[in-house]
């Protein structure tokens, strides 16, 4: 790639990180990492979880102090003491976890800590006007006076971006920005990113989604195990090139070509005409023993809502549920668990695990009664069982006493799986099982799901990743806006016909 002349917006280097080194007790998190961002480009930063992407960005924005190496920004060597300093210099990060205060308005969130004042009073009117200007610049329609809690996740994300832009940013880091967005919202965000690019802003885009990388980025920098592997020009490389660099091993994502469930496998779960709230409208399906039934659709299709209704987490308005041919009433998660249903939520931190407890304590959470000696917990037994699952699921943890908070996303997920396996649930609902998990750990979770299906467990898998749906499902249910719009055997499923069902106009 030829460097363009300095006078040209694109191509001029705005930020260089060279030889960045950072260690924490017991972990060499960054080992002489390099990164270069140019004006007016989108640079993808990729790598498995734990590769050091977020750590590198935290060093850049002053959250962590580097041990060695240099950061050059706009031709000068810099080191920011905190994020505020970085922001003031024009380097802003849009986090995956939204850092907004729910009870405040949109405008108050955008200008928090730098409110417009009239004398000593906060000038809300001025803040609303300025926020409105930002949204107009971004071509999106959000009311600045709306309370944050009332917005969709997608809209909240847009507010995060507006906040970044309001700092007059020159470099914006997007950390997994699309994880919680719908297709339409992702398209809106891409428009915004392209506008920022045109204004000569340098963008670092951290993502696991290959298909996005192709669409939105100019170059891809890959990290692995805390080191810099290399940089590719997006249009000249393939998905396999990137994955090979990320993992240093080839991972073949071959779709499943045939349904693995025996023809005579009994129906374990039958759902008829389920209605729950606004998002589940007349949904019917069957699930067989040993089957992985994929639920596909775009965000907001009502898949999670269907799962939550089955699990008794949300109330059912009408419809019938049969387990092994017997009609059951599920009014609470306790009822669901009693009937052999386990639920792995996409929001691990909120529903799946207690991060401040150990691996062993989390494993026994759903089956406490098995581990009781009178009023005390049999710690020895708890440890033994937890250890058994650490081994069979290949969970990476120093020991079962380790607090879950210290594990990576993929290993946290395994602890949640262990919790439901201990409970011996026959029906497992996996809701976005690999969200936020790197390629290598994904493979392990897949392997595990296939093993569970072989053992006769029946699995419902909700996933927004098309490759995952095609790789794992025996059959696919497609939903759109709360209704079931299609059902496909894996042998006839393609990306096109799934997408067609997920987006079709609802009569």
N, C-alpha and C positions, 0 to 999 in steps of 0.2 A: 504493500500500500504506500503510495507516494505521499509524502508529507506536503501539505499545501502551504503556500506562503503564509508568513506570520500575520499578514494583514487580514487573512481570510478567517471567518468565524470558526468554521469547522476545521478541525485538525490541530488547532493550537492547543498545546498541552496546558491545562489549568492546574492539575494536581498530580504530583508524583509522590509515591511512598516507596522508599528504597531500603531494603535490608531490615525490615521491621521485625524485631525480636520481642517476644513477651512470654514470660514463664509465670505460672502460678504454682503453689506448692504441689509437687508431684506431677505437674503437667507442663510440657513445653508447648504452649498453645500456638505460638507463631514462631516459625523458624526462618528468619531472613526472607520475609515476604516482600514482593514488589507489586506495585499497582500504579497504573497510569490512566488518568481520565482526561479526555480532550473536551474542548468547548463544543457544544452542539452535537454530542454523541450520546447514545445510550450504551453503556458498558454493562454487560451481564456479568455478575459475579456468582459463580456456581461452584458446587462441591457438596459432598455429603454432609450430613449434620456432624458437627464436631470437626469439620475441616478447618474452621477458624474464621469463617466469613464475618460472622457477627462480631467476633473479638477484634478483627482488623478494623471494622467500622467504629467500634467503641474506642479503639486507640485513636482513630482519626478525630472523633468528636469529643475527645477529652474525658470520656468516662473512665478509661484505663490509661495509666501512664506506661509508655513503651520502655523496654529495658535498653534497647539500642536501635539504631537506624535513623533515617531522616525523612521528614515530611516537607515537601516544597509545594507552596500554594501561591499562585500568581507570581511566580518567580522568586518568592522569598521563603527562607526556611522558617517553619512555624512549629509551635507545640501549644495546643490549647489546654488550659487548666481545667475547663469544664465545658459542658454543652452550650452554656450561654455564650462563652467566648467564641466557640465555633460558629454558633448562630449569627452572632454579631459580625463575624467575618464573612458570612454567607454560605456556610456549610451546614446543611440541615438534614435530619433523618426523619423519614416517615415510618413509624414503627408498625410491626404487624399487630402487636397488642395495642389496641387503641388507647391512647393516654388521655382520654377526655373525661371531664367531670359531668356525669349524667344529669345532675340537677340544674346545671347552668344552661344558658342559651348558647346557640351556635356561635354568635358573635363574641360572647363573653369567653368562650373556650378558645377562640382563635387569638384573641388579644390578651390572654391571661398573663399577668405579670408585666404587661406593658399597656395597661388600659388608657384610653383617652380620658382626660379629665376636664371638667369645667370647674375651675377653682379647686376645691378639695373633693367635689362630688364626681363620681364616675359618669362620664357622658355616654349613656347607652345609645342615644340617638346617633351620635357620631360613629360609634362602633358598628351599629347596624348598617349605616351608610357605607362604611369602609368594607365591611364583610360583603355587602351586596355587590360592591365594585369588583371584589375578588371573584365572586361567583360569576358575575357577568363576563369577566376576563376568561373564565374557564368554561363559559357557555353551559353552566348547569343551573338548575332551578332549585335552590334551597332557601327557605325563609330564615334569615339570620336570627329572628326572634324566637324560633322554635326551640323548645327544650331538647337537649341532646338525646335524652332517653327515648324520645318519640321517633327518632330517625331509624331507618334501616341501617344494617352494618355497612352497606355500600355507601350510603349517604354520609355516614360518620367518617368513612375512609376519605371521601371527597373533602370533608372538612379538615382532616389531617393534612391533606395535600394543600388546601387553601392556606392553612396556617404556615406551612413550609414556604409557600410562595410569598406570603406577607412579610417574611423576613428579608425579602429582596435577595433570595438565594442565588448563588452562582453554581453551587454543586448540591444536588439533591439525591439522597440515598433512599431508595425504596426497598424496604425489607419485607419480602413475601407479600407484596401489596394486594395480590389478587385472591389470596387464599379464601376470603369470605365473600367475594363479590359474585354477582350473577354475570352471565355472558354479556348482557347489555351494559352493565356497569363497567365490566372490563373494557368493552369497546370505548365507553366514555372516557375511562382513565387513559387508554392509549391515545385518544385524541388529545387529551390534556398534555400527555408526555411529548407527543409530537410537536405541540405548540411551544412547549418549554424548550425543546430541542432547537426549534427554528429561532428561538430568541438567544441561542448561543449558550444555554445552560448545560453544564455537564451532568449526566445522570448515571448513577450506579444502580443497577436493578438486580436485586437478589431474588432468585426464584428457583423452584424445582421443576417448574412446568416447561417442558421442552417446546411444546407448540407455541408458547408465548415468546420464547426466546427468539425463535425464527421470525416472528412477526415484528417485534418491537426493537430488537437490539442491533447495534452495528458491529460490536466486537464482544467476544466472550473471554473472560479471564477465569481460569479454573484453579481452584485450590484443592489440595488433598493432604490430610493429616497435618495441618498447620504449615504446609509449605506451598510455594507458588509453583504450579506445574507449567503454565504457559497461557498464551493468549491467541485466540483464533479470530479470523474475520468471519462474521456470522454467515454471510451469503456464500462463502466458499467452503463451509464445512457441513457435515451431516450430524444428525442426532447421535449416531454411533460414535463419531469422532469425539463428541463432547463427553458422552458417557464413558468411553474408554479412558479419557483423560481424568474424569472424576474418580473413577474407581480403580483405574489401573487394571481392570479385568473386563472381559466382555460380558455384558448381561443381555441375554436374548429375551426380548419381550414378545415371545410368540403368542399369538392369541390361541385360546382353546378352540379346537375345531369340532369336537363332538361332546355331546352331553355324557357325563361319566356316571350318571345315576342309573341303576338297573331299572328296567321297564316296570318291574313289579314292586318297586320300592313303595312302602306305605306312605300315605299322606299324614304327616305329623301335625300340621297346622293348616286349618282352613279358615279363611276370613271371608265373610259374606256381607256385602253392602255396608261397609264400615263408613260412618260419618263422624267426624270429630272437628269441632271449631270450623274455621273458615277454610282450612287448608287440606282437609281430607273429605273428599266428596264421593261417596258411593264406591269405595275401593273393595274389590274382591280378588282373592288369589289363593293358590294352594302352595304348600311347601312340603317336599318329600324328604324322607329320611336320607341322609348322606348327600343332600343337594346343596349347592351354593346358588342361591337365587339373587341375582344382581338387581338392584333398583337404580335405574339410571334416570337422568332428567337434569334440567338446569337448576341452579339455586332457586329456591322459592317454589319448587314443583310440588312440595308437600311430602317428600320422602321421609325426612326426619320426623315430621308430625305424625305420619302413619306409624312409624316405629314407636314413638313416645306413647301413642294411644294404645298400641299393643302391649306396651310394657306397664301400662297403668299410670304413666307419669302425667298424662293429660287426660281429661275426662272424655269418655266416648258418648256421643249423642245418640247414635243408634247403630244397629248391625250386630252380627253374631260371630263369635270366635269359637272354633272347635279344636281341641287338642286331642290327638289320637281318637278322633271320632266322637269325643264327648264334649258337649257344649259347656263352656266355662265362663264365669263372670270375672272380669279383671277390672278391679276398681282402684287398685294401688300397685306400686312396684312389688310390695310384699306378696300380693296375689299372684303376680306374674312369676316371681321367683319360686313360689310354692308350686306353680304349674310347670316349672322347669325352663323358664325363659330367662336368659341373661342378656344384658344390654351394654355394649361398649360404646359410649357416647363419643361424638366427635370432639366434644369439649372435655378432654381428659381431666383438666385441672378442676373443672367445676363439678363433674359428676362421677368421674371414674376413680380417682385416687385421692388420698389425703397426702399431699406432698411432704408434710412435716412429720409423717410417720414412716416407720421402716418398711422394707420390702416384705418382711414376715408379717407385720401387722396388717399391711394392705391385702396380702394374699388371703388372710383368714377372715377378712371383713364381712363377707357375705355368708359365712358359715360359722359364725361365732359359737353356736351351740355345740358344734363338734369339738371345740377346743376348751370346753369348760370343765374344770374340776371343781364341783360345787360352785362357789361364787368367783373362783379364780380362773384365770386363763392358764392353760397348760402350755407354758412357753416352749418347753422342750419339743412337744408335739408340733406346735405352730412352726418352730424353726425347721423341723424335719420336713414337714409338708412343703414349706416355702422353698427349702433347698432342692427338693425333688423337682419342683417346677422351674426353678432357676436353671437346673441342669437340662431338663427336657425341652425348655424353650430357648436354651442358650442365652439367657439374660446376662448382659455384661454388668456385673456389680461385684465389688470386692468381697462382700458377704451379705447375708440376708438381714443383717442389722443396719445396713446402709440406709440413710433416709432417701426416700424416692426423689426428693427434690434434686438430688445430686446426679440422677441418671439422665441419659439422653432421651429424647422424645420416643424413639423406637423401643427403648428398654422400659420406659414408663408404660408404654402400651402393653408390653409383655406382662407386666405386673397386673394390669387390669384383666388380661386374658386369664392369668393364673387364678385370679380371684373367682372368676366364674367357673373355671374348670374344677376348682376345689368344691364348688357347689354342685358339680356334676349336672349342669344344665344341658338339656337335650336340644334346645333351640337357642342359637346364639345370634343376636343382632349386632353386626359390626357396622357402626355408622362412621363413614370416612376413616377406615382403619389405618390408613397410612398418611393421613394429613400431617404435613410438617415433618415427615420422616424421610431420611435420605434413602438413596437407591438401594444400598446394601441391606439396610434394616428392612426395607420394603420386602425384599426377596425372602427374608426370614419369616416375616409375618405371612406372606403368601404360602410358603412351605407349610407353615403351621396350620393355616386354614385348610389346606388340602388334606393334611394329616387328620384334622378333626373331622372333616367330611368322610374320609375313609373309615374312621371309627364309628360312622353312623350319626354324627351330630348333624343337625339341619341348620344351615346358616343363611341368614338374610344379610346381604352386604349392600350397603348404600354407598355409592361412590360417585364423585363428580369427575373422576378421571376416566376418560373413555378407554385408554389402554388397559386400565385395571379391570374395568367391567368386562372387556373382551378377553382378558387373560384368565380371569378367575371364574366367571359365571357358567353354570350349566344352562340356566335359562335367565332371560332378562325381562323384567317388568319396567316399562317406561312410563313416567308420570309427567304431567304438565298441568300446572295451576290447580293442583289438588285432585286431578282425576287420573285414572289409569288410561293411557292412550294407546298402549300396545303391549304385546307380549311376544317374545321371540325365543325360539330355541337357539342355542349358541351356534349351531351348524348353519343357521341362515342369517345370523346377525352381522351387520357391517356398521361402520361408523355412520355411513350415510343414512341407512334406514333407522338407526336409533335416533340420530339427530332430527330426522324428519318427524318422528313421533314425538320427540321432546319439544318441538317448536310448532307443532301444527295448530292451526287455528281451532279453537274449541267452539263447536256449534253452540 
